[in-house]
Amino acid sequence: MLPGPVFTFFSLSDTLLMVAKGAEVSARAAGSESMTYLLEGSELAEVVDFVAELERRGVAVPQPQPALVGADGARLEVPAPVFEALLQVATAMAHGQGVTVIPQNALLTTQEAAELLGISRPTLVRLLEDGEIPYEQRGRHRRILLADLLAYQEKMRRDRHEALDRMAREGQEAGLYEATAGPPPRTR
């Protein structure tokens, strides 16, 4: 019996790479260190069905882990949330958008905070002075914690969603949706 996993599975779009590992396997693979099998189309579907059957029978099948792979082949597995974040960054960059990574405990200027919210700086200052968003006063300068700004943004998003739901419900109860059914009235 071979110690550890005999094969490592890598999924690349519609192609499954199965890489044999270990000294015993290498000896059987015509003396090479490893052997790579490239499967496509119906062969890939058969292997996927085979792996599903193995799992059904209780055989432990290694699950693919997201990883960063360097130019030198060095592989670093990453947790799923990190993978999702990197995927969003790559997608944004592919669409020509700039990406900034900021820790949540970063302090922003009023101009940076206003730009993040998509409002003017004077409007942001009014929100700060009204106590809508917490801030720190450093001398004459106000600084806003990114986490507080994101919490305000999420609260506003929830409030808008709840208001729209309430308006739709009230319109439904008042029969406004039925009043607009049918062809539009003639205006001339």
MITORKOL-520496 format. One record per residue (C-alpha): residue number from 1; x, y, z. Coordinates in Angstrom, 3 decimals. Layout:
// residues N
<voba=NUM c1=X c2=Y c3=Z>
...
//
This chain:
// residues 188
<voba=1 c1=0.000 c2=0.000 c3=0.000>
<voba=2 c1=1.327 c2=3.456 c3=-0.891>
<voba=3 c1=1.505 c2=6.072 c3=1.851>
<voba=4 c1=-0.411 c2=9.307 c3=1.238>
<voba=5 c1=-2.320 c2=10.272 c3=-1.870>
<voba=6 c1=-1.277 c2=8.596 c3=-5.100>
<voba=7 c1=-2.815 c2=11.173 c3=-7.405>
<voba=8 c1=-3.364 c2=14.897 c3=-7.169>
<voba=9 c1=-6.267 c2=16.277 c3=-9.161>
<voba=10 c1=-6.106 c2=19.746 c3=-10.726>
<voba=11 c1=-9.106 c2=21.241 c3=-12.492>
<voba=12 c1=-8.467 c2=23.666 c3=-15.348>
<voba=13 c1=-11.767 c2=24.837 c3=-16.919>
<voba=14 c1=-13.034 c2=21.738 c3=-18.737>
<voba=15 c1=-9.782 c2=19.785 c3=-18.399>
<voba=16 c1=-8.845 c2=17.629 c3=-15.403>
<voba=17 c1=-5.155 c2=17.014 c3=-14.738>
<voba=18 c1=-4.347 c2=13.935 c3=-12.697>
<voba=19 c1=-0.732 c2=13.906 c3=-11.531>
<voba=20 c1=0.765 c2=10.691 c3=-10.154>
<voba=21 c1=3.010 c2=11.153 c3=-7.099>
<voba=22 c1=5.374 c2=9.046 c3=-5.015>
<voba=23 c1=8.456 c2=6.910 c3=-5.593>
<voba=24 c1=6.530 c2=3.672 c3=-6.198>
<voba=25 c1=4.320 c2=5.298 c3=-8.817>
<voba=26 c1=7.328 c2=6.925 c3=-10.446>
<voba=27 c1=9.035 c2=3.565 c3=-10.811>
<voba=28 c1=5.937 c2=2.165 c3=-12.517>
<voba=29 c1=5.604 c2=5.228 c3=-14.763>
<voba=30 c1=8.507 c2=4.225 c3=-17.028>
<voba=31 c1=11.103 c2=5.529 c3=-14.605>
<voba=32 c1=9.988 c2=9.165 c3=-14.739>
<voba=33 c1=9.401 c2=11.195 c3=-11.583>
<voba=34 c1=5.713 c2=11.731 c3=-12.370>
<voba=35 c1=3.205 c2=11.164 c3=-15.105>
<voba=36 c1=0.499 c2=13.599 c3=-16.157>
<voba=37 c1=-2.722 c2=12.394 c3=-17.761>
<voba=38 c1=-4.641 c2=14.983 c3=-19.738>
<voba=39 c1=-8.356 c2=14.218 c3=-19.938>
<voba=40 c1=-10.872 c2=16.061 c3=-22.100>
<voba=41 c1=-14.490 c2=15.760 c3=-23.199>
<voba=42 c1=-16.175 c2=12.413 c3=-22.491>
<voba=43 c1=-13.043 c2=11.041 c3=-20.769>
<voba=44 c1=-13.260 c2=13.886 c3=-18.268>
<voba=45 c1=-16.954 c2=13.154 c3=-17.662>
<voba=46 c1=-16.124 c2=9.483 c3=-16.979>
<voba=47 c1=-13.469 c2=10.440 c3=-14.417>
<voba=48 c1=-15.843 c2=12.899 c3=-12.752>
<voba=49 c1=-18.464 c2=10.136 c3=-12.489>
<voba=50 c1=-15.814 c2=7.760 c3=-11.119>
<voba=51 c1=-14.740 c2=10.273 c3=-8.456>
<voba=52 c1=-18.393 c2=10.853 c3=-7.497>
<voba=53 c1=-18.864 c2=7.079 c3=-7.107>
<voba=54 c1=-15.746 c2=6.869 c3=-4.930>
<voba=55 c1=-17.132 c2=9.632 c3=-2.694>
<voba=56 c1=-20.498 c2=7.863 c3=-2.520>
<voba=57 c1=-18.741 c2=4.720 c3=-1.326>
<voba=58 c1=-16.968 c2=6.674 c3=1.401>
<voba=59 c1=-13.523 c2=6.805 c3=-0.206>
<voba=60 c1=-11.793 c2=10.066 c3=0.696>
<voba=61 c1=-11.178 c2=12.038 c3=-2.482>
<voba=62 c1=-8.988 c2=15.135 c3=-2.125>
<voba=63 c1=-10.929 c2=18.309 c3=-2.847>
<voba=64 c1=-9.257 c2=20.921 c3=-5.018>
<voba=65 c1=-7.849 c2=23.817 c3=-3.004>
<voba=66 c1=-7.401 c2=27.289 c3=-4.466>
<voba=67 c1=-3.722 c2=28.152 c3=-4.723>
<voba=68 c1=-1.303 c2=30.745 c3=-5.964>
<voba=69 c1=1.346 c2=29.272 c3=-8.224>
<voba=70 c1=4.540 c2=31.204 c3=-8.841>
<voba=71 c1=6.523 c2=31.285 c3=-12.067>
<voba=72 c1=8.951 c2=28.823 c3=-10.453>
<voba=73 c1=6.076 c2=26.392 c3=-9.786>
<voba=74 c1=5.961 c2=27.109 c3=-6.050>
<voba=75 c1=2.398 c2=26.500 c3=-4.867>
<voba=76 c1=0.759 c2=28.291 c3=-1.938>
<voba=77 c1=-2.747 c2=27.169 c3=-0.982>
<voba=78 c1=-5.084 c2=30.008 c3=-0.019>
<voba=79 c1=-8.336 c2=29.986 c3=1.981>
<voba=80 c1=-11.565 c2=30.298 c3=-0.024>
<voba=81 c1=-12.318 c2=33.893 c3=1.155>
<voba=82 c1=-8.859 c2=35.019 c3=0.004>
<voba=83 c1=-9.406 c2=33.283 c3=-3.329>
<voba=84 c1=-12.761 c2=35.077 c3=-3.767>
<voba=85 c1=-11.147 c2=38.439 c3=-2.969>
<voba=86 c1=-8.327 c2=37.812 c3=-5.459>
<voba=87 c1=-10.878 c2=36.776 c3=-8.076>
<voba=88 c1=-12.744 c2=40.071 c3=-7.605>
<voba=89 c1=-9.478 c2=42.017 c3=-7.850>
<voba=90 c1=-8.466 c2=40.202 c3=-11.040>
<voba=91 c1=-11.928 c2=40.727 c3=-12.576>
<voba=92 c1=-11.871 c2=44.450 c3=-11.804>
<voba=93 c1=-8.383 c2=44.807 c3=-13.251>
<voba=94 c1=-9.412 c2=42.861 c3=-16.374>
<voba=95 c1=-12.147 c2=45.475 c3=-16.890>
<voba=96 c1=-9.589 c2=48.291 c3=-16.633>
<voba=97 c1=-10.584 c2=49.340 c3=-13.125>
<voba=98 c1=-8.071 c2=50.351 c3=-10.488>
<voba=99 c1=-8.061 c2=48.383 c3=-7.244>
<voba=100 c1=-7.052 c2=49.663 c3=-3.824>
<voba=101 c1=-6.638 c2=47.330 c3=-0.870>
<voba=102 c1=-7.075 c2=49.118 c3=2.458>
<voba=103 c1=-7.185 c2=47.584 c3=5.945>
<voba=104 c1=-10.483 c2=48.163 c3=7.769>
<voba=105 c1=-8.720 c2=50.032 c3=10.568>
<voba=106 c1=-7.359 c2=52.657 c3=8.138>
<voba=107 c1=-8.223 c2=56.303 c3=8.814>
<voba=108 c1=-9.484 c2=58.222 c3=5.777>
<voba=109 c1=-9.555 c2=61.932 c3=5.102>
<voba=110 c1=-12.931 c2=63.549 c3=4.548>
<voba=111 c1=-12.179 c2=63.774 c3=0.811>
<voba=112 c1=-11.295 c2=60.057 c3=0.580>
<voba=113 c1=-14.409 c2=59.102 c3=2.570>
<voba=114 c1=-16.649 c2=61.307 c3=0.413>
<voba=115 c1=-15.238 c2=59.755 c3=-2.770>
<voba=116 c1=-15.803 c2=56.249 c3=-1.413>
<voba=117 c1=-19.453 c2=57.070 c3=-0.639>
<voba=118 c1=-19.912 c2=58.949 c3=-3.914>
<voba=119 c1=-20.997 c2=62.185 c3=-2.215>
<voba=120 c1=-19.537 c2=65.664 c3=-1.927>
<voba=121 c1=-17.121 c2=66.522 c3=0.880>
<voba=122 c1=-19.498 c2=69.153 c3=2.360>
<voba=123 c1=-22.293 c2=66.543 c3=2.472>
<voba=124 c1=-19.967 c2=64.136 c3=4.259>
<voba=125 c1=-18.956 c2=66.832 c3=6.771>
<voba=126 c1=-22.660 c2=67.463 c3=7.492>
<voba=127 c1=-23.161 c2=63.707 c3=8.116>
<voba=128 c1=-20.173 c2=63.725 c3=10.478>
<voba=129 c1=-21.393 c2=66.775 c3=12.383>
<voba=130 c1=-24.927 c2=65.297 c3=12.628>
<voba=131 c1=-23.437 c2=62.165 c3=14.241>
<voba=132 c1=-24.438 c2=59.857 c3=11.379>
<voba=133 c1=-20.844 c2=58.624 c3=10.995>
<voba=134 c1=-18.301 c2=58.517 c3=13.855>
<voba=135 c1=-15.001 c2=60.327 c3=13.303>
<voba=136 c1=-11.839 c2=61.424 c3=15.065>
<voba=137 c1=-10.677 c2=65.023 c3=15.239>
<voba=138 c1=-6.895 c2=65.304 c3=14.851>
<voba=139 c1=-6.125 c2=68.960 c3=15.302>
<voba=140 c1=-8.257 c2=70.675 c3=12.689>
<voba=141 c1=-8.569 c2=67.543 c3=10.551>
<voba=142 c1=-11.355 c2=64.969 c3=10.716>
<voba=143 c1=-10.455 c2=61.313 c3=10.119>
<voba=144 c1=-12.962 c2=58.543 c3=9.504>
<voba=145 c1=-12.291 c2=54.881 c3=10.264>
<voba=146 c1=-12.901 c2=52.807 c3=7.131>
<voba=147 c1=-14.855 c2=50.209 c3=9.132>
<voba=148 c1=-17.251 c2=52.960 c3=10.357>
<voba=149 c1=-17.672 c2=54.266 c3=6.819>
<voba=150 c1=-18.450 c2=50.785 c3=5.473>
<voba=151 c1=-20.938 c2=50.209 c3=8.312>
<voba=152 c1=-22.712 c2=53.482 c3=7.400>
<voba=153 c1=-22.741 c2=52.483 c3=3.721>
<voba=154 c1=-24.271 c2=49.090 c3=4.562>
<voba=155 c1=-26.877 c2=50.716 c3=6.858>
<voba=156 c1=-27.892 c2=53.107 c3=4.067>
<voba=157 c1=-28.130 c2=50.201 c3=1.618>
<voba=158 c1=-30.388 c2=48.272 c3=4.047>
<voba=159 c1=-32.537 c2=51.359 c3=4.732>
<voba=160 c1=-33.033 c2=51.958 c3=0.975>
<voba=161 c1=-33.945 c2=48.306 c3=0.436>
<voba=162 c1=-36.453 c2=48.339 c3=3.302>
<voba=163 c1=-38.001 c2=51.604 c3=2.032>
<voba=164 c1=-38.417 c2=50.185 c3=-1.478>
<voba=165 c1=-39.970 c2=47.000 c3=-0.086>
<voba=166 c1=-42.362 c2=49.072 c3=2.038>
<voba=167 c1=-43.335 c2=51.267 c3=-0.957>
<voba=168 c1=-43.967 c2=48.212 c3=-3.149>
<voba=169 c1=-46.054 c2=46.561 c3=-0.415>
<voba=170 c1=-48.114 c2=49.755 c3=0.123>
<voba=171 c1=-48.614 c2=50.115 c3=-3.635>
<voba=172 c1=-49.751 c2=46.507 c3=-3.859>
<voba=173 c1=-52.198 c2=46.973 c3=-0.955>
<voba=174 c1=-53.582 c2=50.167 c3=-2.506>
<voba=175 c1=-54.165 c2=48.381 c3=-5.823>
<voba=176 c1=-51.791 c2=50.638 c3=-7.752>
<voba=177 c1=-50.335 c2=47.745 c3=-9.747>
<voba=178 c1=-53.768 c2=46.774 c3=-11.069>
<voba=179 c1=-54.489 c2=50.414 c3=-11.991>
<voba=180 c1=-51.592 c2=50.383 c3=-14.470>
<voba=181 c1=-52.461 c2=47.059 c3=-16.119>
<voba=182 c1=-53.517 c2=47.195 c3=-19.748>
<voba=183 c1=-52.713 c2=49.605 c3=-22.557>
<voba=184 c1=-51.645 c2=53.129 c3=-21.613>
<voba=185 c1=-54.376 c2=55.790 c3=-21.791>
<voba=186 c1=-54.502 c2=58.053 c3=-24.845>
<voba=187 c1=-53.092 c2=61.497 c3=-24.218>
<voba=188 c1=-54.339 c2=63.231 c3=-27.386>
//
